[in-house]
Amino acid sequence: MRIAPLIVAASVVIAGCSGGDDDAATTTAAVSGAIDISLEPVELPSDFPSEVPIPADMEIGGAEVLQGATSTLYEVTGWHPGDPVDIGSAYLDVLEGLGYEVTSRTDAAASIYFTAQQDDWFVSAGFFADPVRLEGTAIGLTVGPAATG
């Protein structure tokens, strides 16, 4: 179980005008504090394809099965303490070593997004700086059957 601090800050501004005069009253109140969030461990769905790896040392935060009329997709989200580009590039290297071919890729200074496919499966992945924890890498994966044609 991982406990992540979340800093909450709120600011409220109330403005009002009276009788057409340019007099305006403004009140600002600020509230801040820390909230501890406790995340329960999440497992991959039991029917997640065993031949599709997930990034090494990824803490899984969410795993969904999306059942369509003709196929099943898996959505997996999580976190890793490392750099987004390093983690994403290492994961892509693993996939390419397993015979996946990159079909699209976007690189930025602090993120990497790609889709890779092999005979049976595709993996669409995004690795970016975690906007909630303000450290490490947020990871999103979509896994599904490869397109045939």
N, CA, C and O of each residue as an XYZ file, in Angstrom:
596
protein
N       0.846     -1.162      0.000
C       0.000      0.000      0.000
C       0.892      1.225      0.000
O       1.852      1.279      0.769
N       0.609      2.206     -0.833
C       1.390      3.429     -0.915
C       0.524      4.570     -0.427
O      -0.646      4.675     -0.794
N       1.093      5.414      0.390
C       0.376      6.584      0.875
C       0.996      7.789      0.207
O       2.197      8.030      0.324
N       0.172      8.545     -0.493
C       0.656      9.704     -1.233
C       0.060     10.972     -0.657
O      -1.156     11.067     -0.487
N       0.902     11.947     -0.357
C       0.352     13.217      0.134
C      -0.226     14.028     -1.017
O       0.314     14.025     -2.123
N      -1.292     14.698     -0.756
C      -1.917     15.556     -1.740
C      -2.170     16.893     -1.070
O      -2.856     16.961     -0.051
N      -1.631     17.935     -1.626
C      -1.806     19.270     -1.076
C      -3.006     19.912     -1.753
O      -3.087     19.976     -2.979
N      -3.918     20.376     -0.947
C      -5.133     20.983     -1.460
C      -5.103     22.460     -1.128
O      -4.885     22.845      0.021
N      -5.322     23.277     -2.130
C      -5.393     24.714     -1.896
C      -6.608     25.247     -2.630
O      -6.851     24.906     -3.788
N      -7.350     26.069     -1.959
C      -8.542     26.641     -2.581
C      -8.558     28.127     -2.310
O      -8.124     28.589     -1.255
N      -9.052     28.851     -3.256
C      -9.169     30.289     -3.088
C     -10.529     30.699     -3.617
O     -10.925     30.293     -4.710
N     -11.240     31.495     -2.852
C     -12.576     31.923     -3.231
C     -12.591     33.441     -3.281
O     -12.124     34.107     -2.356
N     -13.125     33.981     -4.360
C     -13.253     35.424     -4.482
C     -14.715     35.760     -4.655
O     -15.390     35.214     -5.528
N     -15.205     36.662     -3.819
C     -16.590     37.103     -3.896
C     -16.564     38.588     -4.212
O     -15.956     39.373     -3.485
N     -17.220     38.971     -5.292
C     -17.242     40.388     -5.671
C     -18.684     40.826     -5.817
O     -19.532     40.056     -6.268
N     -18.962     42.049     -5.439
C     -20.319     42.556     -5.580
C     -20.296     44.048     -5.854
O     -19.347     44.744     -5.493
N     -21.333     44.521     -6.485
C     -21.451     45.942     -6.776
C     -22.744     46.436     -6.140
O     -23.717     45.692     -6.017
N     -22.736     47.702     -5.740
C     -23.939     48.244     -5.130
C     -24.466     49.404     -5.944
O     -23.729     50.335     -6.267
N     -25.728     49.345     -6.268
C     -26.480     50.432     -6.870
C     -25.804     51.203     -7.979
O     -25.956     52.424     -8.025
N     -25.079     50.582     -8.861
C     -24.503     51.267     -9.993
C     -23.236     52.039     -9.680
O     -22.584     52.540    -10.596
N     -22.870     52.150     -8.410
C     -21.614     52.818     -8.062
C     -20.448     51.926     -8.444
O     -20.620     50.730     -8.683
N     -19.297     52.495     -8.498
C     -18.105     51.717     -8.794
C     -17.528     51.065     -7.542
O     -16.436     50.498     -7.568
N     -18.285     51.157     -6.440
C     -17.830     50.520     -5.206
C     -17.979     49.007     -5.342
O     -19.054     48.516     -5.686
N     -16.931     48.290     -5.081
C     -16.980     46.827     -5.145
C     -16.333     46.273     -3.891
O     -15.318     46.782     -3.416
N     -16.932     45.234     -3.373
C     -16.370     44.573     -2.198
C     -15.782     43.237     -2.644
O     -16.452     42.459     -3.324
N     -14.573     42.977     -2.277
C     -13.918     41.727     -2.630
C     -13.396     41.071     -1.365
O     -12.719     41.704     -0.554
N     -13.718     39.799     -1.210
C     -13.227     39.037     -0.072
C     -12.501     37.821     -0.607
O     -13.022     37.121     -1.476
N     -11.329     37.563     -0.111
C     -10.562     36.393     -0.530
C     -10.276     35.544      0.696
O      -9.798     36.039      1.717
N     -10.576     34.251      0.577
C     -10.280     33.318      1.665
C      -9.439     32.193      1.083
O      -9.791     31.640      0.041
N      -8.365     31.854      1.718
C      -7.505     30.764      1.250
C      -7.516     29.646      2.278
O      -7.440     29.888      3.482
N      -7.613     28.414      1.783
C      -7.601     27.232      2.636
C      -6.521     26.312      2.090
O      -6.472     26.052      0.887
N      -5.677     25.833      2.947
C      -4.677     24.873      2.484
C      -4.447     23.837      3.569
O      -4.655     24.095      4.755
N      -4.028     22.693      3.152
C      -3.764     21.615      4.089
C      -3.315     20.381      3.341
O      -3.357     20.355      2.111
N      -2.896     19.377      4.043
C      -2.441     18.135      3.432
C      -3.462     17.039      3.689
O      -4.037     16.938      4.773
N      -3.669     16.233      2.676
C      -4.571     15.091      2.776
C      -3.764     13.853      2.424
O      -3.083     13.830      1.398
N      -3.828     12.834      3.251
C      -3.166     11.576      2.933
C      -4.157     10.672      2.215
O      -5.283     10.464      2.665
N      -3.700     10.140      1.078
C      -4.523      9.232      0.292
C      -3.904      7.847      0.393
O      -2.712      7.674      0.140
N      -4.696      6.881      0.754
C      -4.234      5.515      0.875
C      -4.738      4.737     -0.336
O      -5.944      4.648     -0.564
N      -3.816      4.177     -1.108
C      -4.178      3.435     -2.307
C      -4.043      1.938     -2.056
O      -2.988      1.460     -1.641
N      -5.098      1.223     -2.306
C      -5.064     -0.224     -2.175
C      -4.344     -0.821     -3.384
O      -4.453     -0.288     -4.488
N      -3.620     -1.904     -3.193
C      -2.952     -2.539     -4.333
C      -3.974     -3.017     -5.362
O      -5.056     -3.487     -5.012
N      -3.613     -2.890     -6.617
C      -4.485     -3.308     -7.719
C      -3.761     -4.395     -8.500
O      -2.567     -4.283     -8.776
N      -4.472     -5.416     -8.843
C      -3.921     -6.517     -9.633
C      -4.388     -6.391    -11.079
O      -5.435     -5.807    -11.357
N      -3.602     -6.940    -11.987
C      -4.054     -7.032    -13.377
C      -5.253     -7.968    -13.438
O      -5.347     -8.898    -12.637
N      -6.168     -7.738    -14.372
C      -7.292     -8.668    -14.526
C      -6.771    -10.087    -14.783
O      -5.722    -10.269    -15.402
N      -7.498    -11.063    -14.312
C      -7.048    -12.450    -14.436
C      -6.875    -12.886    -15.889
O      -6.074    -13.775    -16.175
N      -7.619    -12.268    -16.809
C      -7.487    -12.652    -18.217
C      -6.580    -11.704    -19.017
O      -6.561    -11.755    -20.247
N      -5.822    -10.832    -18.310
C      -4.859     -9.977    -19.001
C      -3.852    -10.879    -19.703
O      -3.371    -11.844    -19.109
N      -3.526    -10.579    -20.965
C      -2.634    -11.480    -21.715
C      -1.239    -11.578    -21.079
O      -0.522    -10.584    -20.965
N      -0.879    -12.780    -20.675
C       0.385    -12.999    -19.974
C       1.597    -12.717    -20.855
O       2.689    -12.468    -20.345
N       1.415    -12.755    -22.159
C       2.533    -12.511    -23.063
C       2.795    -11.020    -23.308
O       3.726    -10.663    -24.031
N       1.972    -10.150    -22.705
C       2.182     -8.704    -22.808
C       2.767     -8.221    -21.478
O       2.090     -8.267    -20.450
N       4.026     -7.755    -21.494
C       4.623     -7.296    -20.243
C       4.092     -5.919    -19.842
O       3.589     -5.164    -20.675
N       4.213     -5.614    -18.562
C       3.974     -4.239    -18.110
C       5.340     -3.683    -17.735
O       6.272     -4.455    -17.512
N       5.484     -2.359    -17.658
C       6.796     -1.794    -17.322
C       7.315     -2.314    -15.985
O       6.558     -2.462    -15.025
N       8.607     -2.587    -15.940
C       9.243     -3.084    -14.712
C       9.035     -2.095    -13.573
O       9.163     -0.885    -13.764
N       8.720     -2.599    -12.408
C       8.548     -1.811    -11.179
C       7.391     -0.817    -11.229
O       7.362      0.130    -10.443
N       6.451     -1.015    -12.128
C       5.268     -0.146    -12.200
C       4.327     -0.480    -11.057
O       3.992     -1.646    -10.846
N       3.896      0.536    -10.315
C       2.855      0.369     -9.304
C       1.518      0.527    -10.016
O       1.203      1.609    -10.513
N       0.740     -0.532    -10.068
C      -0.537     -0.478    -10.780
C      -1.563      0.235     -9.913
O      -1.829     -0.175     -8.783
N      -2.132      1.297    -10.449
C      -3.132      2.074     -9.727
C      -4.543      1.786    -10.187
O      -5.503      2.022     -9.454
N      -4.672      1.276    -11.401
C      -5.990      0.972    -11.934
C      -5.878     -0.034    -13.066
O      -4.899     -0.030    -13.812
N      -6.868     -0.884    -13.193
C      -6.902     -1.880    -14.268
C      -8.357     -2.143    -14.620
O      -9.147     -2.571    -13.778
N      -8.692     -1.886    -15.855
C     -10.069     -2.043    -16.333
C     -10.112     -2.979    -17.524
O      -9.181     -3.017    -18.328
N     -11.188     -3.728    -17.636
C     -11.447     -4.559    -18.801
C     -12.612     -3.914    -19.542
O     -13.686     -3.711    -18.975
N     -12.393     -3.596    -20.807
C     -13.433     -2.996    -21.636
C     -13.867     -4.025    -22.667
O     -13.145     -4.307    -23.623
N     -15.050     -4.580    -22.463
C     -15.545     -5.647    -23.329
C     -16.384     -5.051    -24.448
O     -17.426     -4.445    -24.197
N     -15.924     -5.227    -25.694
C     -16.683     -4.777    -26.852
C     -17.419     -5.932    -27.482
O     -17.384     -7.054    -26.976
N     -18.085     -5.661    -28.580
C     -18.853     -6.697    -29.262
C     -17.945     -7.773    -29.850
O     -18.307     -8.949    -29.880
N     -16.765     -7.368    -30.317
C     -15.895     -8.340    -30.976
C     -14.511     -8.465    -30.357
O     -13.736     -9.329    -30.768
N     -14.179     -7.627    -29.378
C     -12.850     -7.717    -28.771
C     -12.856     -7.143    -27.361
O     -13.807     -6.489    -26.934
N     -11.775     -7.409    -26.662
C     -11.598     -6.925    -25.297
C     -10.360     -6.045    -25.246
O      -9.309     -6.401    -25.777
N     -10.495     -4.887    -24.598
C      -9.359     -3.996    -24.362
C      -9.070     -3.962    -22.867
O      -9.968     -4.133    -22.043
N      -7.815     -3.740    -22.536
C      -7.391     -3.621    -21.153
C      -6.772     -2.243    -20.965
O      -5.878     -1.850    -21.714
N      -7.246     -1.517    -19.968
C      -6.701     -0.201    -19.618
C      -5.986     -0.356    -18.284
O      -6.592     -0.766    -17.294
N      -4.707     -0.031    -18.259
C      -3.911     -0.155    -17.043
C      -3.238      1.191    -16.785
O      -2.596      1.751    -17.674
N      -3.390      1.705    -15.567
C      -2.735      2.951    -15.197
C      -1.871      2.706    -13.974
O      -2.124      1.799    -13.181
N      -0.851      3.531    -13.841
C       0.015      3.347    -12.695
C       1.062      4.417    -12.571
O       0.972      5.483    -13.180
N       2.067      4.111    -11.763
C       3.086      5.073    -11.406
C       4.436      4.385    -11.300
O       4.521      3.201    -10.976
N       5.477      5.135    -11.574
C       6.849      4.657    -11.437
C       7.678      5.824    -10.914
O       7.446      6.964    -11.315
N       8.650      5.562    -10.018
C       9.417      6.669     -9.449
C      10.425      7.302    -10.404
O      10.975      8.358    -10.092
N      10.681      6.688    -11.551
C      11.723      7.178    -12.452
C      11.273      8.264    -13.412
O      10.146      8.754    -13.342
N      12.178      8.628    -14.307
C      11.961      9.646    -15.331
C      11.050      9.105    -16.442
O      11.239      7.973    -16.886
N      10.066      9.893    -16.898
C       9.126      9.404    -17.911
C       9.782      8.912    -19.203
O       9.431      7.847    -19.711
N      10.723      9.675    -19.727
C      11.343      9.293    -20.994
C      12.202      8.038    -20.817
O      12.182      7.148    -21.667
N      12.952      7.967    -19.719
C      13.779      6.776    -19.465
C      12.920      5.530    -19.301
O      13.225      4.489    -19.882
N      11.843      5.624    -18.512
C      10.979      4.468    -18.249
C      10.258      4.053    -19.530
O      10.192      2.868    -19.856
N       9.717      5.035    -20.253
C       9.005      4.734    -21.496
C       9.913      4.129    -22.551
O       9.526      3.181    -23.234
N      11.119      4.667    -22.691
C      12.069      4.135    -23.675
C      12.496      2.710    -23.313
O      12.615      1.856    -24.191
N      12.725      2.453    -22.022
C      13.100      1.099    -21.589
C      11.971      0.108    -21.874
O      12.225     -1.015    -22.308
N      10.725      0.522    -21.630
C       9.583     -0.354    -21.900
C       9.456     -0.626    -23.399
O       9.182     -1.753    -23.812
N       9.656      0.406    -24.200
C       9.590      0.223    -25.654
C      10.691     -0.734    -26.120
O      10.457     -1.560    -27.002
N      11.880     -0.631    -25.539
C      12.954     -1.568    -25.877
C      12.549     -3.006    -25.580
O      12.833     -3.908    -26.368
N      11.879     -3.224    -24.437
C      11.410     -4.569    -24.087
C      10.410     -5.068    -25.136
O      10.506     -6.202    -25.607
N       9.456     -4.211    -25.491
C       8.455     -4.615    -26.482
C       9.102     -4.929    -27.828
O       8.763     -5.932    -28.456
N      10.026     -4.088    -28.276
C      10.699     -4.348    -29.557
C      11.493     -5.646    -29.507
O      11.584     -6.356    -30.508
N      12.070     -5.962    -28.346
C      12.780     -7.223    -28.173
C      11.866     -8.436    -28.272
O      12.313     -9.546    -28.562
N      10.576     -8.207    -28.027
C       9.578     -9.286    -28.140
C       8.918     -9.320    -29.514
O       7.973    -10.079    -29.730
N       9.406     -8.509    -30.438
C       8.887     -8.536    -31.798
C       7.822     -7.499    -32.112
O       7.217     -7.547    -33.183
N       7.577     -6.558    -31.201
C       6.618     -5.494    -31.469
C       7.230     -4.492    -32.432
O       8.422     -4.195    -32.359
N       6.411     -3.976    -33.330
C       6.824     -2.937    -34.272
C       6.139     -1.640    -33.882
O       4.933     -1.621    -33.636
N       6.896     -0.565    -33.823
C       6.345      0.741    -33.461
C       5.538      1.267    -34.644
O       6.052      1.379    -35.757
N       4.260      1.592    -34.390
C       3.402      2.126    -35.446
C       3.189      3.629    -35.312
O       2.819      4.297    -36.277
N       3.425      4.162    -34.109
C       3.408      5.620    -33.916
C       4.212      5.943    -32.672
O       4.305      5.141    -31.743
N       4.797      7.148    -32.674
C       5.611      7.555    -31.519
C       5.691      9.069    -31.479
O       5.875      9.727    -32.504
N       5.548      9.614    -30.266
C       5.708     11.048    -30.032
C       6.606     11.227    -28.822
O       6.329     10.705    -27.742
N       7.680     11.968    -29.017
C       8.617     12.251    -27.933
C       8.568     13.731    -27.590
O       8.434     14.581    -28.470
N       8.676     14.025    -26.317
C       8.795     15.407    -25.851
C       9.871     15.421    -24.773
O      10.419     14.377    -24.418
N      10.166     16.597    -24.261
C      11.235     16.717    -23.263
C      10.965     15.875    -22.024
O      11.896     15.315    -21.447
N       9.697     15.776    -21.604
C       9.380     15.059    -20.367
C       8.274     14.028    -20.555
O       7.569     13.703    -19.600
N       8.108     13.505    -21.777
C       7.081     12.490    -22.000
C       7.393     11.691    -23.253
O       8.157     12.120    -24.117
N       6.781     10.520    -23.325
C       6.873      9.681    -24.512
C       5.550      8.932    -24.658
O       5.016      8.398    -23.685
N       5.038      8.900    -25.864
C       3.797      8.198    -26.195
C       4.071      7.341    -27.419
O       4.735      7.783    -28.357
N       3.556      6.109    -27.411
C       3.761      5.264    -28.588
C       2.699      4.176    -28.663
O       2.027      3.854    -27.683
N       2.577      3.626    -29.856
C       1.782      2.427    -30.080
C       2.691      1.434    -30.780
O       3.387      1.775    -31.737
N       2.677      0.211    -30.295
C       3.481     -0.857    -30.870
C       2.585     -2.083    -31.032
O       1.663     -2.308    -30.248
N       2.879     -2.867    -32.066
C       2.026     -4.022    -32.372
C       2.884     -5.204    -32.801
O       3.914     -5.045    -33.456
N       2.436     -6.387    -32.415
C       3.002     -7.633    -32.930
C       1.853     -8.453    -33.486
O       0.759     -7.920    -33.674
N       2.065     -9.718    -33.752
C       1.044    -10.536    -34.410
C      -0.276    -10.608    -33.653
O      -1.343    -10.580    -34.266
N      -0.216    -10.702    -32.323
C      -1.431    -10.932    -31.543
C      -1.963     -9.716    -30.800
O      -3.174     -9.597    -30.614
N      -1.080     -8.801    -30.367
C      -1.484     -7.713    -29.488
C      -0.914     -6.370    -29.921
O       0.126     -6.302    -30.576
N      -1.614     -5.303    -29.544
C      -1.041     -3.962    -29.638
C      -0.961     -3.385    -28.229
O      -1.736     -3.755    -27.347
N      -0.020     -2.480    -28.033
C       0.128     -1.746    -26.779
C       0.232     -0.271    -27.139
O       1.102      0.131    -27.911
N      -0.651      0.516    -26.581
C      -0.575      1.965    -26.718
C      -0.212      2.496    -25.338
O      -0.900      2.204    -24.361
N       0.871      3.279    -25.250
C       1.402      3.657    -23.945
C       1.763      5.134    -23.883
O       2.204      5.734    -24.863
N       1.559      5.700    -22.692
C       1.968      7.075    -22.433
C       2.703      7.148    -21.105
O       2.265      6.566    -20.112
N       3.815      7.859    -21.089
C       4.641      8.048    -19.896
C       4.878      9.542    -19.742
O       5.463     10.162    -20.630
N       4.444     10.130    -18.647
C       4.564     11.580    -18.469
C       4.723     11.915    -16.989
O       4.374     11.119    -16.118
N       5.255     13.107    -16.720
C       5.460     13.544    -15.337
C       4.126     13.504    -14.600
O       3.117     14.007    -15.095
N       4.132     12.906    -13.418
C       2.897     12.737    -12.659
C       2.389     14.087    -12.150
O       3.061     14.735    -11.348
N       1.209     14.518    -12.608
C       0.691     15.824    -12.215
C       0.079     15.855    -10.813
O      -0.165     16.935    -10.276
N      -0.171     14.696    -10.215
C      -0.772     14.635     -8.882
C       0.313     14.536     -7.815
O       0.325     15.314     -6.861
N       1.209     13.591     -7.975
C       2.262     13.398     -6.972
C       3.395     14.413     -7.120
O       4.172     14.633     -6.192
N       3.473     15.016     -8.281
C       4.515     15.997     -8.592
C       5.915     15.388     -8.549
O       6.906     16.095     -8.371
N       5.979     14.087     -8.712
C       7.247     13.369     -8.814
C       6.992     12.063     -9.530
O       5.875     11.545     -9.511
N       8.014     11.531    -10.157
C       7.877     10.250    -10.833
C       7.079     10.338    -12.119
O       6.882     11.415    -12.683
N       6.628      9.183    -12.565
C       5.998      9.039    -13.871
C       4.606      8.439    -13.751
O       4.414      7.401    -13.118
N       3.647      9.103    -14.363
C       2.318      8.519    -14.530
C       2.343      7.699    -15.822
O       2.897      8.130    -16.833
N       1.745      6.532    -15.771
C       1.777      5.613    -16.912
C       0.363      5.212    -17.282
O      -0.451      4.907    -16.411
N       0.073      5.214    -18.561
C      -1.202      4.726    -19.071
C      -0.952      3.738    -20.195
O      -0.220      4.041    -21.137
N      -1.553      2.558    -20.107
C      -1.413      1.530    -21.131
C      -2.786      1.097    -21.611
O      -3.709      0.934    -20.813
N      -2.916      0.914    -22.900
C      -4.082      0.250    -23.485
C      -3.560     -0.944    -24.251
O      -2.669     -0.808    -25.089
N      -4.107     -2.113    -23.970
C      -3.680     -3.345    -24.612
C      -4.900     -3.976    -25.258
O      -5.963     -4.058    -24.642
N      -4.747     -4.422    -26.497
C      -5.867     -5.071    -27.181
C      -5.379     -5.957    -28.292
O      -4.186     -5.988    -28.592
N      -6.302     -6.687    -28.912
C      -5.925     -7.570    -30.007
C      -5.420     -6.768    -31.201
O      -5.952     -5.707    -31.527
N      -4.383     -7.298    -31.844
C      -3.802     -6.635    -33.007
C      -4.800     -6.610    -34.157
O      -5.602     -7.528    -34.329
N      -4.731     -5.562    -34.919
C      -5.584     -5.461    -36.111
C      -5.093     -6.479    -37.143
O      -3.892     -6.656    -37.347
N      -6.030     -7.121    -37.766
C      -5.683     -8.074    -38.814
C      -6.142     -7.516    -40.143
O      -7.104     -6.751    -40.210
N      -5.481     -7.885    -41.152
C      -5.930     -7.343    -42.429
C      -4.952     -7.525    -43.427
O      -5.159     -7.128    -44.574
